[in-house]
Amino acid sequence: MVDYHSAGQPYPYGGNGPGPNGDYMAQEDDWDRDLLLDPAWEKQQRKTFTAWCNSHLRKAGTQIENIDEDFRDGLKLMLLLEVISGERLPKPERGKMRVHKINNVNKALDFIASKGVKLVSIGAEEIVDGNAKMTLGMIWTIILRFAIQDISVEETSAKEGLLLWCQRKTAPYKNVNVQNFHISWKDGLAFNALIHRHRPELIEYDKLRKDDPVTNLNNAFEVAEKYLDIPKMLDAEDIVNTARPDEKAIMTYVSSFYHAFSGAQKAETAANRICKVLAVNQENEHLMEDYEKLASDLLEWIRRTIPWLEDRSPQKTIQEMQQKLEDFRDYRRVHKPPKVQEKCQLEINFNTLQTKLRLSNRPAFMPSEGRMVSDINTGWQHLEQAEKGYEEWLLNEIRRLEPLDHLAEKFRQKASIHEAWTEGKEAMLKQKDYETATLSDIKALIRKHEAFESDLAAHQDRVEQIAAIAQELNELDYYDSPSVNARCQKICDQWDVLGSLTHSRREALEKTEKQLETIDELHLEYAKRAAPFNNWMESAMEDLQDMFIVHTIEEIEGLIAAHDQFKATLPDADREREAILGIQREAQRIADLHSIKLSGNNPYTSVTPQVINSKWERVQQLVPTRDRALQDEQSRQQCNERLRRQFAGQANIVGPWMQTKMEEIGRISIEMHGTLEDQLQHLKHYEQSIVDYKPNLELLEQQHQLVQEALIFDNKHTNYTMEHIRVGWEQLLTTIARTINEVENQILTRDAKGISQEQMQEFRASFNHFDKDHCGALGPEEFKACLISLGYDVENDRQGDAEFNRIMSLVDPNGSGSVTFQAFIDFMSRETTDTDTADQVIASFKVLAGDKNYITAEELRRELPPEQAEYCIARMAPYRGPDAAPGALDYKSFSTALYGESDL
């Protein structure tokens, strides 16, 4: 009996392990040696090793029943080695003598030793004598060498590799935690998890219970034997009833699962690589389609909006112009802000797409003609240029029409008053009543005519005012000027006729004046004083009913002061009225005194006391009405002044705040510190602080709405307009969004390229050092100095200039003459990292095609998910090689086209 615990014999079955250096498997734990002869373990090893040997011997049409006895003559042992190695051993000896058996076993042991396995203390005599311990040790050595040694998973091999493979495959399953090859497998769930991971249709894993290990183990063993061609090597009861199942038996059985699934693993890896590449390509195509649609919609909106903003056709009335102003405000509040967001999002999507294309080693995206970001920016500039003067034009038109409407109404009022005064005057002047009148009547007619002439002279000023107003309306291009001109011409013509008739009648009266002596001096005096007083009252009524438009508190206060001065003259006017009425009463008193019968009307004037009293009462009524109108207007102007101050106070806070934030963002984008995630978090907090400030802007919008509704056009309390605030707010949001997008793209570049945080900070420090003007971009000379500082040979010679021009073509493909920090990072990441290539994708397709130079649609549909498979089939060209089969597809040209190296 050999002592396996003695010095120089560390391997439990003899030898230093089956490897070139005696140790390709990790040294077994001490408990392995101590329990080697445990009957339960020996029973498990016998059953497992016998089943493992038979799984290979059946390929040669034989099997063993007793592992101790059936290998004693060496014949089946040699046959087993030939089957598992695929090599021929020396011809065995067919004799029945002991020496023949020993020679055959030695040939088998020599073959094992030729495979790099150093056997110690295992001799042919022990095998021939049926030594169970030595026989099991020899079989374990064969299993290690031919079933376990070549297992390799992520730089680990043999036992460790097999254990790592089991851990990776069973990681997603509950109640499974593979840490070893003994007790981790007792409940049977690990075996079921391995099968379910590769063939989920064979196992209903969710119905298994951890507290029923025998059922779990038998289920896994039966499914493996029936569907996976893995013989039943273990006994469920033996595993459950053993405190620590035999590790070698478990490893032997588990290695059969590894070899059964290893072929599927390679195909899965290849398919995953292709799916990854195709998923990236499909995502990029979706992003391109989304960009094209969004760009088309935005450009179409700009194309439709610009002609509307450029239309400067004035309207005839102030109401129509105010409606146009309201439409424009709806455009600014409702229609434009979403388009500003779409434009910003479009630029962000475009930059993100270009970054993803660079990171996946794809060619840059070139939008359709006329849909470049520069085209959209150009169209947007045209839109804002058209918008810039539109509101100012509208307000100017409203300012122009407002006094124009007031002037036209004033013309109509004066014209109506004059036409009412002239009514019947022409007929009166044409009368021949003086021909049959008495002397007193003639004198009365003369005096009456003199009073009329006085009245006519008093109305001369109104006619001149009417003509002046009509002229002003013509100069201001009033839309209804033709009707104004016609009415004014009619008044002037009639006035000329009245003047001519007045002159003719006076001559007729003077002709008969010598014959007319009696005249009532009192009536004459009444007429002379009543006429101007009557005219004064008419002018007063006209002034009291005159419309007024003011825009400032000073203007309304001036009107109130003028009105107060007018009211101060009313007592004198009342005394004049009483004096005029006293003349009439005196005439009547004298007539009564002398029994003179007077006619009903004053022969010298048509202005009766009733007319004077009626007009005086009208003046008295209009004065308080005028008071209320002026007071209402004063209240409105005071309210407007409060609105001006309220808006100015808020605008003078919001405007400087936005200017300060813009300056801070400029500094942040240049002087970024910490990790990119810290910078991104800082920027997002900064963006949130800006968004949180929006209620102040909304409050200002509400105040501005009140100002606009009150038709307030000027505000001397602030230099900020709502237009300035809106533009500043849009620029602030766009700037912070672009800065965040730049940092996000830097994170994408860093993660995709494997750039460390220290490298990213070094890149930022180098870039900022040479960005002397802190504009966020390097000029050609600054970029060359930066490259020289990083060790690039771009000195001023022919070779250096050529290298520098090559690098500039990479970082500045559009020839703008500047290098952004994103382009600088992309260049440095390409210099320091590697990405998937077309050759790698071609190699993956070759695995799926079984080493053929082409692949078929059936193979693609079998190995790839349906969406990716149909994507490849639709884009692969037919294979034209000499070995082409029906339906063959060229995966090589397809792979190179994915990376822009050729066209599909």
Residue pairs with C-beta under 8 A, 6 or more apart in sequence:
2 9
2 14
2 121
2 134
3 9
4 12
4 13
4 14
4 33
4 36
4 121
5 33
8 120
9 120
9 121
10 16
10 27
11 17
11 28
11 120
12 28
12 32
12 33
12 36
12 137
13 122
13 133
13 134
13 136
13 137
13 138
13 140
13 141
14 119
14 120
14 121
14 122
14 134
14 137
15 22
15 117
15 118
15 119
15 120
15 121
15 122
15 141
16 22
16 23
16 118
16 120
17 23
17 24
17 25
17 27
17 117
17 118
17 144
18 24
18 25
18 112
18 115
18 116
18 117
18 118
18 141
18 144
18 145
18 149
19 25
19 116
19 117
19 118
19 149
20 116
22 118
24 144
24 149
24 157
24 158
25 144
25 148
25 149
25 158
25 159
26 158
26 159
26 160
28 247
31 244
32 247
35 41
35 244
36 133
37 133
40 238
40 241
40 242
40 246
41 242
41 246
41 249
42 132
42 136
43 238
44 234
44 235
44 238
44 239
44 242
44 245
44 246
44 249
45 136
45 140
45 246
45 248
45 249
46 67
46 132
46 136
47 233
47 234
47 235
47 238
47 249
48 233
48 234
48 246
48 248
48 249
48 252
48 253
49 67
49 136
49 139
49 140
49 143
49 249
49 252
50 64
50 65
50 67
51 231
51 232
51 233
52 139
52 143
52 147
52 231
52 233
52 252
52 253
52 256
53 63
53 64
53 67
53 80
53 139
54 63
54 64
54 231
55 230
55 231
55 256
56 80
56 83
56 84
57 63
57 64
57 76
57 79
57 80
57 83
59 83
60 79
60 82
60 83
62 76
62 79
64 70
64 71
64 76
67 132
67 135
67 136
67 139
68 130
68 131
68 132
68 135
69 130
70 76
71 77
71 105
71 127
71 135
72 101
72 127
72 128
72 129
72 130
73 96
73 100
73 101
73 104
73 128
74 92
74 101
74 102
74 103
74 104
74 105
74 106
74 107
74 108
74 124
74 127
74 128
75 92
75 104
77 104
77 105
77 108
77 127
78 89
78 92
78 104
78 107
78 108
78 111
80 142
81 87
81 89
81 108
81 111
81 112
81 142
82 88
82 89
84 142
84 146
84 147
85 111
85 115
85 146
87 111
89 107
89 108
89 111
90 107
92 104
92 107
93 100
93 103
93 104
94 100
98 128
101 124
101 128
102 124
102 125
102 128
103 124
105 124
105 127
105 128
106 124
109 119
109 122
109 123
109 124
109 138
112 119
112 138
112 141
112 142
112 145
113 119
115 145
116 145
117 141
117 145
119 138
119 141
121 134
122 134
122 137
122 138
122 141
123 134
126 134
126 135
127 134
127 135
127 138
140 248
140 252
143 248
143 251
143 252
143 255
144 158
147 252
147 255
147 256
147 259
148 158
148 159
148 162
148 251
148 255
149 157
149 158
150 157
151 157
151 158
151 161
151 162
151 165
151 255
151 258
152 161
153 161
153 162
153 164
153 165
153 168
154 161
154 164
156 164
159 181
159 251
162 251
162 254
162 255
162 258
163 178
163 180
163 181
165 258
166 178
166 190
166 194
166 254
167 178
169 193
169 194
169 197
169 198
170 176
170 178
170 190
170 193
170 194
170 197
172 197
173 189
173 193
173 196
173 197
173 205
175 187
175 189
175 210
176 189
176 190
176 193
177 184
178 184
178 185
178 190
180 247
181 247
181 250
181 251
181 254
182 244
182 245
182 246
182 247
182 250
183 244
183 245
184 190
185 191
185 239
185 245
185 250
185 254
186 213
186 239
186 240
186 245
187 210
187 213
187 216
188 208
188 213
188 214
188 215
188 216
188 217
188 218
188 219
188 220
188 236
189 208
189 210
189 216
191 216
191 217
191 220
191 221
191 224
191 257
192 203
192 205
192 208
192 216
192 219
192 220
193 205
194 254
194 257
194 261
195 202
195 203
195 220
195 223
195 224
195 228
195 257
196 202
196 203
196 205
198 261
198 264
199 227
199 228
202 223
202 227
203 219
203 220
203 223
208 215
208 216
208 219
209 215
209 216
210 216
213 236
213 239
213 240
214 236
214 237
214 240
217 234
217 236
217 239
217 240
218 236
221 232
221 234
221 236
222 232
224 230
224 232
224 256
224 257
225 231
225 232
228 257
228 260
229 260
230 253
230 256
230 257
230 260
233 249
233 252
233 253
233 256
234 249
234 250
234 253
238 245
239 245
266 847
267 847
267 848
267 863
269 847
270 844
270 845
270 847
270 848
270 863
271 844
271 848
271 863
271 864
273 836
273 840
273 841
273 844
274 841
274 844
274 845
274 848
274 864
274 868
274 872
275 864
275 865
275 868
277 836
277 841
277 898
278 864
278 868
278 871
278 872
279 868
280 356
280 360
280 362
281 360
281 362
281 871
281 898
282 867
282 868
282 871
283 356
284 353
284 356
284 357
284 360
284 362
284 365
287 349
287 352
287 353
287 356
288 353
288 365
288 367
290 349
291 346
291 349
291 350
291 353
291 365
291 367
291 371
292 367
292 368
292 371
294 342
294 345
294 346
294 349
295 346
295 367
295 371
295 376
296 371
297 342
298 339
298 342
298 343
298 346
298 376
299 370
299 371
299 375
299 376
299 379
301 339
302 376
302 379
302 380
302 382
302 383
303 379
305 331
305 335
305 383
306 382
306 383
306 386
309 383
309 386
309 387
309 390
310 386
310 390
312 393
314 321
314 397
315 321
315 324
315 397
315 401
316 479
317 401
317 405
317 479
318 398
318 401
318 402
318 405
321 394
321 397
321 398
321 401
322 398
324 394
325 391
325 394
325 395
325 398
328 390
328 391
328 394
329 708
332 726
333 701
340 730
340 734
343 376
343 380
344 733
344 734
344 737
344 738
346 373
346 376
347 373
347 738
348 737
348 738
348 741
350 365
350 367
350 373
351 741
351 742
351 745
351 822
352 741
352 744
352 745
352 748
353 365
354 364
354 365
355 745
355 748
355 749
355 822
356 748
357 363
357 364
357 365
358 364
358 749
358 826
359 748
359 749
359 752
359 753
359 835
360 752
360 835
360 836
361 835
361 836
361 837
361 899
362 898
362 899
362 900
363 899
363 900
364 813
367 373
391 723
395 713
398 711
399 713
400 476
402 549
403 549
404 473
404 476
404 478
406 547
406 549
407 469
407 472
407 473
407 476
407 478
408 473
408 478
408 480
408 484
409 547
410 469
410 546
410 547
411 466
411 469
411 470
411 473
411 484
411 488
413 542
413 545
413 546
414 462
414 465
414 466
414 469
414 542
415 466
415 487
415 488
415 491
417 462
417 538
417 542
418 459
418 462
418 463
418 466
418 491
419 491
421 459
422 491
422 494
422 495
422 498
425 452
425 498
426 494
426 497
426 498
426 501
428 452
429 498
429 501
429 502
429 504
429 505
430 501
433 441
433 445
434 441
434 442
434 445
434 508
434 509
434 512
437 444
437 445
437 516
438 516
438 518
439 515
439 516
439 517
439 518
440 516
440 517
440 518
440 519
440 520
441 516
441 603
442 509
442 512
442 513
442 515
442 516
443 513
443 516
443 517
443 518
443 519
444 519
444 520
444 523
444 603
444 604
445 509
445 516
445 603
446 509
446 510
446 513
446 516
446 519
447 519
447 523
447 524
447 527
447 603
447 604
448 527
448 603
448 604
448 605
449 502
449 505
449 506
449 509
450 604
451 524
451 527
451 528
451 531
451 604
451 605
452 502
453 502
453 506
454 528
454 531
454 532
455 531
455 535
456 498
456 499
456 502
458 531
458 532
458 535
459 535
463 491
463 492
463 495
466 488
466 491
467 488
467 492
470 484
470 485
470 487
470 488
473 481
473 484
474 481
474 484
474 485
478 484
520 587
520 603
520 604
522 583
522 584
522 586
522 587
522 590
523 587
523 602
523 603
523 604
523 605
524 604
525 583
526 580
526 583
526 584
526 587
526 602
526 604
526 605
527 602
527 604
527 605
527 607
528 604
529 576
529 579
529 580
529 583
530 580
530 605
530 607
530 612
531 605
531 607
533 573
533 576
533 577
533 580
533 612
534 607
534 611
534 612
534 615
536 573
537 612
537 615
537 616
537 618
537 619
538 615
540 566
540 619
540 622
541 615
541 618
541 619
541 622
543 566
544 619
544 622
544 623
544 625
544 626
545 622
548 559
548 633
550 556
550 559
550 633
550 637
551 712
551 713
551 714
552 637
553 634
553 637
553 638
553 640
553 641
555 637
556 630
556 633
556 634
556 637
557 634
559 630
559 633
560 630
560 634
563 626
563 627
563 630
567 623
570 619
570 623
574 616
577 612
577 613
577 616
580 609
580 612
581 609
581 612
581 613
584 602
584 609
587 598
588 598
590 596
591 597
591 598
601 608
602 608
636 710
639 710
640 710
640 712
643 703
643 706
643 707
643 710
643 712
644 707
644 712
644 715
644 716
644 717
645 717
646 703
647 700
647 703
647 704
647 706
647 707
647 715
647 718
648 715
648 717
648 718
648 720
649 717
650 696
650 699
650 700
650 703
651 700
651 718
651 720
651 721
651 722
651 725
652 718
652 720
653 696
654 696
654 697
654 700
654 720
654 725
655 718
655 720
655 724
655 725
655 728
657 693
657 696
658 725
658 728
658 729
658 732
659 728
661 690
661 732
662 728
662 731
662 732
662 735
664 686
665 686
665 732
665 735
665 736
665 739
668 682
668 683
668 686
668 739
669 739
669 742
669 776
670 768
670 771
670 774
670 776
671 768
672 679
672 743
672 764
673 679
674 682
675 757
675 760
676 743
676 746
676 747
676 750
676 757
676 760
677 747
679 743
680 740
680 743
680 744
680 747
683 736
683 739
683 740
683 743
684 740
686 736
687 736
687 737
687 740
690 732
690 733
690 736
697 725
697 729
700 722
700 725
701 722
704 722
707 715
742 821
742 822
745 822
746 760
746 821
746 822
746 825
749 755
749 822
749 825
749 826
749 829
750 757
750 760
750 825
750 829
752 829
752 835
753 829
753 830
753 832
753 833
753 835
754 833
755 763
755 825
755 828
755 829
755 832
755 833
759 828
759 832
760 825
763 824
763 825
763 828
764 821
766 786
766 789
766 790
767 778
767 786
767 821
767 824
768 774
769 786
769 789
770 778
770 782
770 783
770 785
770 786
770 789
771 777
771 778
771 782
772 782
776 820
776 821
777 818
777 819
777 820
777 821
778 786
778 818
778 819
778 824
779 817
779 818
779 819
780 808
780 817
783 808
783 811
783 819
783 824
784 794
784 804
786 824
787 794
787 804
787 807
788 794
788 795
792 803
792 807
793 799
793 800
793 803
794 800
794 801
794 803
794 804
794 807
807 827
808 819
810 827
810 830
811 819
811 823
811 824
811 826
811 827
812 818
812 819
812 823
837 899
838 895
838 896
838 898
838 899
838 901
841 895
841 898
841 899
842 891
842 892
842 895
842 896
845 855
845 891
845 892
845 895
846 852
846 853
846 891
848 855
848 859
848 860
848 863
848 864
849 855
849 856
849 859
849 891
850 859
852 883
853 879
853 881
853 883
853 892
854 879
854 881
854 883
854 884
854 885
854 888
854 889
854 890
854 891
855 876
855 888
855 889
855 891
856 885
856 887
856 888
856 889
857 869
857 873
857 887
857 889
858 887
860 869
860 872
860 873
860 889
861 869
861 873
863 869
864 872
872 889
872 891
872 894
873 889
875 894
875 897
875 904
876 889
876 890
876 891
876 893
876 894
877 889
877 890
877 893
877 894
877 904
878 884
878 888
878 889
878 890
879 888
879 889
879 890
880 890
881 888
893 902
893 904
894 904
896 902
897 903
897 904
